[in-house]
Amino acid sequence: MRLAKYLAHAGAASRRAAEDLVRAGRVTLDGEVVRDPARDVDEGSGVALDGVALAGPEARVVYAVNKPEGVVSTASDPGGRPTVLGLVAGESRRLYPVGRLDADTTGLLLLTNDGELAHRLTHPSFEVPRTYRARVARPPVGEAALRALRRGVELEDGPTAPAEARRLAPDVLELTIHEGRKRQVRRMCDAVGHPVRSLARVRFGPLELGDLAPGAHRRLTGAEVERLRRATASRA
């Protein structure tokens, strides 16, 4: 197994973050620093991170959480704000978010120790769709705004890919996107003249938020995890 993948499966970091750890010289094999994330290793290679030996790949888990407003999508926060990891009480494994939601955005977020799955679900090349519901200002949302969102809109960092867009109420939009730019849905709505008042993610790939209460979490079943894996298979 390649070193970066081994680190990800051991729960040390996501695959992309694991590659950075290796290149930074923080990983050793039998006490010797290595900087090649593609180096072949196994459980007998003596892999250590910052001098601490890593056991072999741990059992992989995926949780769905309904992130409330004000909770940040990071493992820790310098400002002392609550984090999504605090929503999964009693879990001793090192988890990390699959993508992020802004502090003021609510809804479905995945937490896992499976770095490979996290990479495939969030990397743009796999085009895993995410669906959001936005309550917007200046209703009603007209057909011109919907057409613009479906074509893709021009943002300061370039045009967006076409989105699936539909109006659920005069002031409620549902948008499905395949990209993951910072505050993308909010910026898209701004661009068509309807600033977001509140925003929630209701679907990630094949997984729906459903009736999971704000602040609650649940561990995904094996079948649900397999559906997430299949969502990336066609782009492998």
Secondary structure, DSSP 8 states (H G I E B T S, - for coil): -BHHHHHHHTTSS-HHHHHHHHHTT-EEETTEE---TT-B--TTS-EEETTEE--S-----EEEEEE-TT-BSSS--TT---BGGGGSTT--S--EEES---TT-EEEEEEES-HHHHHHHHSGGG---EEEEEEESSS---HHHHHHHHH--EETTEE----EEEEEETTEEEEEES---TTHHHHHHHHTT--EEEEEEEEETTEE-TT--TT-EEE--HHHHHHHHHHHHTT-
